[in-house]
Amino acid sequence: MIATDLDPALARLYADFEAADLRPLWTQREDLMPLSPRPRARPHAWRWDRLRELAARAGELVPVGRGGERRAIALANPGLAGEPHATPTLWAAIQYLGPGEVAPAHRHTQAAFRFIVEGEGVWTVVNDDPVEMRPGDLLLTASWDWHGHHHAGDRPMVWLDGLDIPLVGQLDAGFFEFGPETVDRSTPHRSRSEELWGHPGLRPAAALDTPSSPLMAYRWEHTDRALSAQLELDAAGHGGAVEPGHAAIRFANPTTGRDALITLRTEMHRLRAGCVSATRRATGSAVWQVFAGTGVAELGGERIELAAGDLVALPSWCPLRLRAHTQLDLFTFSDAPVYEALGLHRSEIVPEAGS
């Protein structure tokens, strides 16, 4: 039988626990092992027009160069007490590069990608392979890949960066290395990785499996075609879509069929105009960005209007339902591969009220 909190002996015991840097489970079980996830991150939206404006102001005032490395502005979730993270495991930022500017080469253990909503003229150079960046494209930089950028166009360009910075930080596994200040300034329309790997269903016979995808660019023309085909087949009664009017594709490593990056899942979704998705929730967190169209994201009772470029943070186990006003194309990335690898992934469709 445990003594009451008024018992002097118990008070002394707790004081001795504190002095010895100990904590009793029986007073903290609900915090340590809750009945369901209690995410610190909040559902939150960042508006593209505002992000672009602030990025442009930074472009006028903050140089790109050695040390700071990138003119990148991180999304800071208001539930994370000022940490520069979109969720406890995901880092998302808007990066801005002006005409003629060069972001010097470096590499790090954190996995990264770029997703392009608008603009052109920038090449990201990954392991000395220049890769053109165009709207709707997903560009990869796997862990420890050298990468820099250069702008050969005549207008500034802004894009989304996604990384697993918070996860790697929690694991104390971060390494960073500076590379050359100059990068290859060539501007090929098709990178070497695409020449080798950018052929659907085909792979070089001599190639070995790699943990992350060897394909550096997933082009919008292929993504768009795949989403359109899913919806057409779905409308004809042949299935393939997530649900009626809702198509989705996952960016995959062509050597293994698994996620393109080891720690990050990247997907593209398309909802027909008027489509309302089921309400789903899953362990792990995600960030969504609108590529085109308008709609609404309903997150745990919060209703967020969506327009092109807008970004939304989705905390762990937070219900999400999407409503498309027009055809709605959305890019999303999450930490799902990590949860699956650890046996912690759980998902469900949330029943509608009254059903």
C-alpha positions as a Python dict, from the first residue, in 0.01 Angstrom:
ca = {
    (1, 'M'): (0, 0, 0),
    (2, 'I'): (141, 340, -104),
    (3, 'A'): (140, 609, 162),
    (4, 'T'): (-57, 927, 99),
    (5, 'D'): (106, 1245, -28),
    (6, 'L'): (73, 1385, 326),
    (7, 'D'): (297, 1117, 470),
    (8, 'P'): (630, 1278, 571),
    (9, 'A'): (816, 957, 484),
    (10, 'L'): (677, 968, 130),
    (11, 'A'): (769, 1333, 94),
    (12, 'R'): (1126, 1252, 199),
    (13, 'L'): (1135, 963, -49),
    (14, 'Y'): (1030, 1190, -336),
    (15, 'A'): (1286, 1450, -230),
    (16, 'D'): (1556, 1183, -227),
    (17, 'F'): (1443, 1068, -575),
    (18, 'E'): (1486, 1425, -696),
    (19, 'A'): (1830, 1459, -541),
    (20, 'A'): (1940, 1132, -702),
    (21, 'D'): (1804, 1232, -1048),
    (22, 'L'): (1533, 965, -1035),
    (23, 'R'): (1164, 975, -1128),
    (24, 'P'): (899, 722, -1016),
    (25, 'L'): (689, 571, -1295),
    (26, 'W'): (370, 569, -1087),
    (27, 'T'): (352, 950, -1090),
    (28, 'Q'): (432, 984, -1463),
    (29, 'R'): (274, 686, -1638),
    (30, 'E'): (17, 895, -1826),
    (31, 'D'): (291, 1122, -1964),
    (32, 'L'): (534, 840, -2045),
    (33, 'M'): (281, 591, -2182),
    (34, 'P'): (-40, 773, -2279),
    (35, 'L'): (-346, 588, -2404),
    (36, 'S'): (-290, 747, -2749),
    (37, 'P'): (-36, 989, -2901),
    (38, 'R'): (-20, 1340, -2754),
    (39, 'P'): (172, 1535, -3016),
    (40, 'R'): (329, 1866, -2922),
    (41, 'A'): (307, 1986, -3282),
    (42, 'R'): (-15, 2157, -3382),
    (43, 'P'): (-209, 2152, -3706),
    (44, 'H'): (-84, 2469, -3871),
    (45, 'A'): (-84, 2640, -4212),
    (46, 'W'): (169, 2870, -4379),
    (47, 'R'): (40, 3076, -4673),
    (48, 'W'): (245, 3071, -4992),
    (49, 'D'): (192, 3439, -5076),
    (50, 'R'): (332, 3541, -4738),
    (51, 'L'): (620, 3294, -4756),
    (52, 'R'): (718, 3414, -5103),
    (53, 'E'): (708, 3778, -4994),
    (54, 'L'): (929, 3717, -4690),
    (55, 'A'): (1168, 3506, -4895),
    (56, 'A'): (1202, 3788, -5148),
    (57, 'R'): (1285, 4034, -4869),
    (58, 'A'): (1549, 3793, -4741),
    (59, 'G'): (1684, 3774, -5096),
    (60, 'E'): (1745, 4148, -5092),
    (61, 'L'): (1915, 4153, -4752),
    (62, 'V'): (2082, 3816, -4687),
    (63, 'P'): (2362, 3683, -4911),
    (64, 'V'): (2414, 3320, -5001),
    (65, 'G'): (2760, 3189, -4925),
    (66, 'R'): (2995, 2985, -4717),
    (67, 'G'): (2888, 2938, -4357),
    (68, 'G'): (2515, 3005, -4370),
    (69, 'E'): (2519, 2801, -4695),
    (70, 'R'): (2153, 2844, -4794),
    (71, 'R'): (1894, 3121, -4791),
    (72, 'A'): (1639, 2885, -4638),
    (73, 'I'): (1358, 2990, -4403),
    (74, 'A'): (1228, 2708, -4183),
    (75, 'L'): (864, 2652, -4091),
    (76, 'A'): (841, 2670, -3710),
    (77, 'N'): (541, 2485, -3571),
    (78, 'P'): (384, 2698, -3293),
    (79, 'G'): (344, 2390, -3073),
    (80, 'L'): (719, 2322, -3061),
    (81, 'A'): (825, 2611, -2838),
    (82, 'G'): (1025, 2802, -3095),
    (83, 'E'): (1209, 2505, -3247),
    (84, 'P'): (1265, 2556, -3623),
    (85, 'H'): (1079, 2237, -3710),
    (86, 'A'): (750, 2172, -3889),
    (87, 'T'): (696, 1860, -3674),
    (88, 'P'): (917, 1681, -3416),
    (89, 'T'): (1076, 1472, -3695),
    (90, 'L'): (1038, 1686, -4011),
    (91, 'W'): (1209, 2006, -4122),
    (92, 'A'): (1055, 2212, -4402),
    (93, 'A'): (1181, 2539, -4541),
    (94, 'I'): (1139, 2782, -4825),
    (95, 'Q'): (1465, 2837, -5013),
    (96, 'Y'): (1522, 3145, -5229),
    (97, 'L'): (1788, 3185, -5499),
    (98, 'G'): (1831, 3489, -5722),
    (99, 'P'): (1960, 3506, -6081),
    (100, 'G'): (2331, 3431, -6103),
    (101, 'E'): (2358, 3317, -5743),
    (102, 'V'): (2539, 2999, -5641),
    (103, 'A'): (2477, 2797, -5325),
    (104, 'P'): (2810, 2622, -5252),
    (105, 'A'): (2842, 2245, -5232),
    (106, 'H'): (2817, 2058, -4905),
    (107, 'R'): (2691, 1728, -4773),
    (108, 'H'): (2531, 1598, -4454),
    (109, 'T'): (2384, 1286, -4302),
    (110, 'Q'): (2033, 1433, -4315),
    (111, 'A'): (1829, 1322, -4617),
    (112, 'A'): (1680, 1600, -4826),
    (113, 'F'): (1457, 1676, -5123),
    (114, 'R'): (1330, 1977, -5316),
    (115, 'F'): (974, 2015, -5445),
    (116, 'I'): (904, 2290, -5697),
    (117, 'V'): (574, 2479, -5702),
    (118, 'E'): (668, 2757, -5945),
    (119, 'G'): (963, 2913, -6122),
    (120, 'E'): (1256, 2782, -6323),
    (121, 'G'): (1620, 2848, -6402),
    (122, 'V'): (1790, 2666, -6113),
    (123, 'W'): (1997, 2351, -6138),
    (124, 'T'): (2079, 2147, -5828),
    (125, 'V'): (2411, 1968, -5872),
    (126, 'V'): (2410, 1633, -5691),
    (127, 'N'): (2740, 1444, -5684),
    (128, 'D'): (2856, 1658, -5980),
    (129, 'D'): (2541, 1577, -6179),
    (130, 'P'): (2346, 1898, -6273),
    (131, 'V'): (1970, 1841, -6237),
    (132, 'E'): (1723, 2096, -6374),
    (133, 'M'): (1446, 2206, -6135),
    (134, 'R'): (1102, 2262, -6289),
    (135, 'P'): (749, 2304, -6146),
    (136, 'G'): (598, 1980, -6014),
    (137, 'D'): (935, 1806, -5998),
    (138, 'L'): (1070, 1621, -5695),
    (139, 'L'): (1451, 1639, -5666),
    (140, 'L'): (1637, 1413, -5424),
    (141, 'T'): (1953, 1457, -5219),
    (142, 'A'): (2011, 1138, -5024),
    (143, 'S'): (2214, 1123, -4704),
    (144, 'W'): (2579, 1222, -4758),
    (145, 'D'): (2532, 1322, -5125),
    (146, 'W'): (2728, 1630, -5231),
    (147, 'H'): (2495, 1906, -5352),
    (148, 'G'): (2500, 2272, -5450),
    (149, 'H'): (2274, 2493, -5663),
    (150, 'H'): (2320, 2758, -5930),
    (151, 'H'): (2070, 2993, -6090),
    (152, 'A'): (2104, 3036, -6467),
    (153, 'G'): (1767, 3209, -6514),
    (154, 'D'): (1660, 3572, -6504),
    (155, 'R'): (1403, 3567, -6220),
    (156, 'P'): (1433, 3461, -5855),
    (157, 'M'): (1316, 3110, -5769),
    (158, 'V'): (1159, 2978, -5449),
    (159, 'W'): (1101, 2614, -5361),
    (160, 'L'): (1025, 2376, -5073),
    (161, 'D'): (1309, 2194, -4896),
    (162, 'G'): (1225, 1891, -4682),
    (163, 'L'): (1470, 1713, -4452),
    (164, 'D'): (1477, 1477, -4153),
    (165, 'I'): (1686, 1725, -3948),
    (166, 'P'): (1490, 1689, -3620),
    (167, 'L'): (1499, 1309, -3636),
    (168, 'V'): (1873, 1296, -3701),
    (169, 'G'): (1925, 1551, -3424),
    (170, 'Q'): (1731, 1343, -3171),
    (171, 'L'): (1944, 1043, -3267),
    (172, 'D'): (2267, 1245, -3231),
    (173, 'A'): (2372, 1125, -3575),
    (174, 'G'): (2433, 1452, -3758),
    (175, 'F'): (2750, 1512, -3962),
    (176, 'F'): (2820, 1799, -4203),
    (177, 'E'): (3104, 1861, -4447),
    (178, 'F'): (3182, 2165, -4664),
    (179, 'G'): (3255, 2110, -5032),
    (180, 'P'): (3382, 2337, -5310),
    (181, 'E'): (3245, 2692, -5321),
    (182, 'T'): (3190, 2660, -5695),
    (183, 'V'): (2955, 2413, -5864),
    (184, 'D'): (2918, 2281, -6217),
    (185, 'R'): (2743, 2564, -6405),
    (186, 'S'): (2623, 2352, -6698),
    (187, 'T'): (2250, 2338, -6774),
    (188, 'P'): (2152, 2002, -6928),
    (189, 'H'): (1781, 1939, -6977),
    (190, 'R'): (1828, 1580, -6861),
    (191, 'S'): (2066, 1472, -6586),
    (192, 'R'): (2295, 1169, -6598),
    (193, 'S'): (2085, 996, -6330),
    (194, 'E'): (1776, 1033, -6550),
    (195, 'E'): (1960, 899, -6855),
    (196, 'L'): (2048, 589, -6655),
    (197, 'W'): (1742, 540, -6434),
    (198, 'G'): (1457, 744, -6584),
    (199, 'H'): (1297, 465, -6785),
    (200, 'P'): (979, 315, -6631),
    (201, 'G'): (1018, -49, -6536),
    (202, 'L'): (1375, -72, -6664),
    (203, 'R'): (1701, -77, -6472),
    (204, 'P'): (2065, -122, -6572),
    (205, 'A'): (2142, -493, -6548),
    (206, 'A'): (2478, -432, -6379),
    (207, 'A'): (2338, -195, -6115),
    (208, 'L'): (2321, -292, -5748),
    (209, 'D'): (2042, -207, -5506),
    (210, 'T'): (2093, 119, -5319),
    (211, 'P'): (1933, 228, -4987),
    (212, 'S'): (1805, 553, -5140),
    (213, 'S'): (1698, 611, -5498),
    (214, 'P'): (1975, 663, -5756),
    (215, 'L'): (1725, 869, -5961),
    (216, 'M'): (1772, 1235, -5869),
    (217, 'A'): (1463, 1377, -6045),
    (218, 'Y'): (1102, 1263, -6056),
    (219, 'R'): (947, 1473, -6331),
    (220, 'W'): (601, 1628, -6318),
    (221, 'E'): (511, 1500, -6665),
    (222, 'H'): (532, 1141, -6537),
    (223, 'T'): (357, 1216, -6206),
    (224, 'D'): (75, 1400, -6384),
    (225, 'R'): (28, 1117, -6632),
    (226, 'A'): (15, 854, -6356),
    (227, 'L'): (-242, 1048, -6152),
    (228, 'S'): (-461, 1113, -6457),
    (229, 'A'): (-449, 746, -6555),
    (230, 'Q'): (-555, 638, -6205),
    (231, 'L'): (-859, 863, -6211),
    (232, 'E'): (-954, 758, -6563),
    (233, 'L'): (-932, 388, -6473),
    (234, 'D'): (-1121, 453, -6150),
    (235, 'A'): (-1401, 630, -6337),
    (236, 'A'): (-1425, 334, -6575),
    (237, 'G'): (-1464, 93, -6283),
    (238, 'H'): (-1116, -59, -6298),
    (239, 'G'): (-998, 59, -5955),
    (240, 'G'): (-648, 168, -5863),
    (241, 'A'): (-738, 491, -5683),
    (242, 'V'): (-723, 548, -5307),
    (243, 'E'): (-1099, 606, -5313),
    (244, 'P'): (-1344, 737, -5574),
    (245, 'G'): (-1207, 1059, -5717),
    (246, 'H'): (-882, 1041, -5518),
    (247, 'A'): (-560, 925, -5688),
    (248, 'A'): (-216, 902, -5528),
    (249, 'I'): (135, 790, -5620),
    (250, 'R'): (441, 725, -5406),
    (251, 'F'): (791, 816, -5520),
    (252, 'A'): (990, 492, -5510),
    (253, 'N'): (1348, 374, -5525),
    (254, 'P'): (1375, 189, -5860),
    (255, 'T'): (1630, -57, -5717),
    (256, 'T'): (1412, -181, -5431),
    (257, 'G'): (1057, -53, -5481),
    (258, 'R'): (1071, 100, -5133),
    (259, 'D'): (1055, 471, -5051),
    (260, 'A'): (1283, 694, -5256),
    (261, 'L'): (1452, 815, -4936),
    (262, 'I'): (1516, 589, -4638),
    (263, 'T'): (1362, 811, -4370),
    (264, 'L'): (1110, 1017, -4571),
    (265, 'R'): (799, 911, -4761),
    (266, 'T'): (709, 1135, -5055),
    (267, 'E'): (375, 1120, -5236),
    (268, 'M'): (155, 1316, -5476),
    (269, 'H'): (-224, 1319, -5446),
    (270, 'R'): (-497, 1439, -5684),
    (271, 'L'): (-863, 1489, -5592),
    (272, 'R'): (-1128, 1557, -5853),
    (273, 'A'): (-1328, 1877, -5809),
    (274, 'G'): (-1597, 1813, -5548),
    (275, 'C'): (-1425, 1505, -5404),
    (276, 'V'): (-1425, 1464, -5025),
    (277, 'S'): (-1176, 1214, -4889),
    (278, 'A'): (-1231, 979, -4601),
    (279, 'T'): (-1102, 1101, -4265),
    (280, 'R'): (-774, 924, -4192),
    (281, 'R'): (-514, 937, -3919),
    (282, 'A'): (-180, 769, -3864),
    (283, 'T'): (110, 764, -3624),
    (284, 'G'): (392, 984, -3741),
    (285, 'S'): (369, 1333, -3883),
    (286, 'A'): (347, 1486, -4230),
    (287, 'V'): (367, 1812, -4421),
    (288, 'W'): (134, 1880, -4715),
    (289, 'Q'): (180, 2140, -4988),
    (290, 'V'): (-73, 2240, -5251),
    (291, 'F'): (74, 2225, -5600),
    (292, 'A'): (-238, 2337, -5784),
    (293, 'G'): (-607, 2399, -5716),
    (294, 'T'): (-813, 2501, -5416),
    (295, 'G'): (-985, 2312, -5137),
    (296, 'V'): (-1004, 2259, -4764),
    (297, 'A'): (-804, 2052, -4516),
    (298, 'E'): (-995, 1950, -4203),
    (299, 'L'): (-746, 1861, -3930),
    (300, 'G'): (-878, 1751, -3595),
    (301, 'G'): (-1172, 1987, -3608),
    (302, 'E'): (-974, 2276, -3758),
    (303, 'R'): (-1074, 2389, -4109),
    (304, 'I'): (-794, 2530, -4328),
    (305, 'E'): (-866, 2680, -4671),
    (306, 'L'): (-607, 2576, -4929),
    (307, 'A'): (-462, 2754, -5231),
    (308, 'A'): (-159, 2688, -5454),
    (309, 'G'): (166, 2677, -5256),
    (310, 'D'): (10, 2669, -4909),
    (311, 'L'): (174, 2434, -4658),
    (312, 'V'): (9, 2244, -4372),
    (313, 'A'): (168, 2054, -4082),
    (314, 'L'): (-14, 1736, -3979),
    (315, 'P'): (78, 1606, -3629),
    (316, 'S'): (83, 1239, -3533),
    (317, 'W'): (-259, 1075, -3497),
    (318, 'C'): (-437, 1393, -3610),
    (319, 'P'): (-741, 1319, -3832),
    (320, 'L'): (-723, 1462, -4184),
    (321, 'R'): (-1000, 1500, -4440),
    (322, 'L'): (-953, 1677, -4773),
    (323, 'R'): (-1220, 1860, -4974),
    (324, 'A'): (-1147, 1970, -5330),
    (325, 'H'): (-1317, 2282, -5463),
    (326, 'T'): (-1135, 2252, -5796),
    (327, 'Q'): (-908, 1967, -5904),
    (328, 'L'): (-662, 1960, -5615),
    (329, 'D'): (-303, 1842, -5651),
    (330, 'L'): (-105, 1803, -5328),
    (331, 'F'): (249, 1696, -5250),
    (332, 'T'): (315, 1540, -4908),
    (333, 'F'): (611, 1405, -4717),
    (334, 'S'): (615, 1215, -4390),
    (335, 'D'): (825, 1008, -4151),
    (336, 'A'): (624, 690, -4224),
    (337, 'P'): (925, 474, -4328),
    (338, 'V'): (1081, 524, -3984),
    (339, 'Y'): (761, 426, -3803),
    (340, 'E'): (720, 120, -4023),
    (341, 'A'): (1079, 10, -3969),
    (342, 'L'): (1034, 40, -3591),
    (343, 'G'): (699, -142, -3588),
    (344, 'L'): (524, 174, -3464),
    (345, 'H'): (308, 251, -3767),
    (346, 'R'): (-66, 249, -3707),
    (347, 'S'): (-337, 401, -3925),
    (348, 'E'): (-714, 399, -3949),
    (349, 'I'): (-1012, 553, -4122),
    (350, 'V'): (-1204, 756, -3867),
    (351, 'P'): (-1581, 683, -3874),
    (352, 'E'): (-1795, 985, -3952),
    (353, 'A'): (-2013, 1113, -3669),
    (354, 'G'): (-2346, 930, -3660),
    (355, 'S'): (-2229, 648, -3886),
}
